[in-house]
Structure formats: structure tokens, C-alpha cells
Amino acid sequence: MPYYRYMTIRPSDRLNLNLLYTGNMMKSFFSFSWQTVRSTSTAGGNKSMLGSFIFEAAKHLFISGGCDIREFPWLRYRTSSPSYRIKREIRIRYLPTEKFNGRRRLLLQPSTSDNEEKTGIPGLKRLITRSCSATFRILPV
């Protein structure tokens, strides 16, 4: 049976920290009514650690971020040996009025995949995905 360890720390009114560890997820574990702490409803035997924070840097400026570290001890798509994935994200929100707001998102995601450049049993190669986005919303009068 899966188990979770969760901790929330609020050192001040402007800062909130969260940690979540999941372990011992059996490959046969399946959830019909809600998703596990993953992107699908199957757990698959991996361990993961998630951490996040929300910080109110100024009156209308919020900075939040998180890190998701997952270890996969079995074969998965494009990977023929145990592998890992780390996802890091930072978000900045500026909300001065109800008619204007701006958001910025930075994402860095290293992971491993099969190295198909050689023949024979593939080794692992490190892949890095980076993305950046910005959104501004202005409502007319």
C-alpha cells in the first residue's frame, strides 16, 4: 500500500513551504476516483519527493516555485533501464489591479532516456527540457 509524508511550514505571513514524499507505491496500485501524486491514475512502484513554496515579495508580487524528483525503478517509454526525472518550475505573478495582471513561468526538466546512437544495448543519456512563457491580461474599461 502506498504511503505519504506531508509537511507544511509557514515561517511568516508571506512565506509558505510544502514537502511531500511518496514511497512504496506498488505497480498494481490503481485509483478510480482520484489521481495519485502523478500525471496518471497508476502509480507504478516509483518514489517521489515534491517541494514547493509561495512567497509574497511585495504588495502585488508573488513568487512561487517547486521541484518534483521522481525515481523510476522499472522500464518505461523510451527508457530500457531504471531512470529519473527532475522538474523545476518558478512562477512570478504581478496582480496590481483587477484589470491588469502579468505572469511569467520558467521550467527546467532534466530526465533520462535511451541513447540510440549506438547499436546493442542502449545506455542512458541525459535530456534537458527548458521552457519560458509570459502572459499579460488587460481588461478594457
Residue, then its C-alpha position, 0 to 999 in steps of 0.5 A: m500500500p502506498y504511503y505519504r509524508y506531508m509537511t507544511i511550514r509557514p515561517s511568516d505571513r508571506l512565506n509558505l513551504n510544502l514537502l511531500y514524499t511518496g514511497n512504496m507505491m506498488k505497480s498494481f496500485f490503481s485509483f478510480s476516483w482520484q489521481t495519485v501524486r502523478s500525471t496518471s491514475t497508476a502509480g507504478g512502484n516509483k518514489s517521489m519527493l515534491g517541494s514547493f513554496i509561495f512567497e509574497a515579495a511585495k504588495h502585488l508580487f508573488i513568487s512561487g516555485g517547486c521541484d518534483i524528483r521522481e525515481f523510476p525503478w522499472l522500464r518505461y517509454r523510451t527508457s530500457s533501464p531504471s531512470y529519473r526525472i527532475k522538474r523545476e518550475i518558478r512562477i512570478r505573478y504581478l496582480p496590481t489591479e483587477k484589470f491588469n495582471g502579468r505572469r511569467r513561468l520558467l521550467l527546467q526538466p532534466s530526465t533520462s532516456d535511451n541513447e540510440e546512437k549506438t547499436g546493442i544495448p542502449g545506455l542512458k543519456r541525459l535530456i534537458t527540457r527548458s521552457c519560458s512563457a509570459t502572459f499579460r491580461i488587460l481588461p478594457v474599461 
